[in-house]
């Protein structure tokens, strides 16, 4: 079954095509630090983008963070994701691992990543290696440091906006004077803290020398891209993003000052910024050196797009985010499962379930939760194989628990179908039952086919096999024609 693009995806693709048509064979202008108007343009058009140079962070923390990157890489903790874009599975050129609050997840490009937990207060995660444990502790310390830096940057931005000043620097070195939070009321301070309350960091790694097929940047002619133009997804509205850069380079070379070199230095990693769908304002290509950090504040991520431009050396980054977790935590999905299972009266030893209510609203809710736990959690987890066991066994017990709850929901579905088939049920009641569950069962049938095809098509890539307890056919159709929907057969 061919997937239909969402309205948002269609609109985004149409804007991209219109922009490329307007450009024809020309490049949009962009600026680097070699250009006289670079900092002025940054100040005027990109004031919510802040760069902290490496010297603004303690040297000891730099050393710990860089060693932590190398430790996780040595233990094989970075993986390329098979993401879903417009109905196609694409392997990311960048390898990633998500670290963060226990039980949190982060979803991007239709792929849910599960955190390797860092050791926050009150949590005692177990790790497979002492080095992995130390690395997670280090990234929690980096998270705390970047949270303080973000609060500082947000305060500077607020001061600038309240005073209508244009003099706050966008590129800040170690000698920039600090000010306190005392000039704001309690609500302002709380709002700032919430926008900087990073709960996950997405770590990235790429060696460009092993990726000869990187895409060329299409609008400005900036060169090879490690990550294409995008907005970061799944974030709390107006929350900040903080990025620590570690490109594994030797001594800094002053190639950017070479008057013979036009545009950005292709040997150096850069982050590119542009105003979304704007062809008048020049873009920026900002060089990133070891230990530099940049911050996207307030609504910058919504109004602007950014990309990562590949240099020569391998590069790590730690991208700290306030993930929108209202539907993305283990506690959330367990509560949803318990809500669905409140309708179970009894469960027999053979798995047969009897239900308390056949009210349409109750049945509809139960089947929607059934789909959510299967397609948003279990299939997402097992499609990624046993990657998380490289770091920790934290998710093993919760996933097993979710599997058991899912199986009970399978029994609930069978109980509903059995009731609809039962002789003596009035036609009106039968129709109410079928109407309540039909949309969810149709979605389940279609998604099971889609996931089944994805799983088959990726096995030749030597990805770990997914769990095989999921069946393509919907509950109630087992032993019969798997292409025939049980609700359809009941209505005939």
Secondary structure, 3 states (H helix, E strand, C coil): CCCCCCHHHHHHHHHHHHHHHHHCCCCCCEECCCCCCHHHHHHHHCCCEEEECHHHCCHHHHHHHHHHHHHHHHCCCCEEEEEEECCEEEEEEEEEEEEECCCEEEEECCEEEECEECCCCCCCCCECCHHHHHHHHHHHHHHHHHHHHHHHHHHHHHHHHHHCCCCCCCEECCCCCCCCCCCCCHHHHHHHHHHCCCCEEEEEEECHHHCCCCCECCCCCCCEEEEEEECCCCECCCCCEEEEEEECCCCCCCHHHCCCCCCCCCCCCEEEEEECCCCCCCEEEEECCCCCEEEECCCHHHHEEEEEECCCCCEEEEEEECECCCCCEHHHHHHHHHHHHCCEEEECCCCCEEECCCCHHHHHHHHHHHHHHHHHHHHHHHHCCCHHHHCECHHHHHHHHHHHHHHHHHHHHHHHHHHHHCCCCCHHHHHHHHHHHHHHHHHHHHHHHHHHHHHHHHHHHCCCCCCCCCCCCCCCCCCCCCCCCHHHHHCC
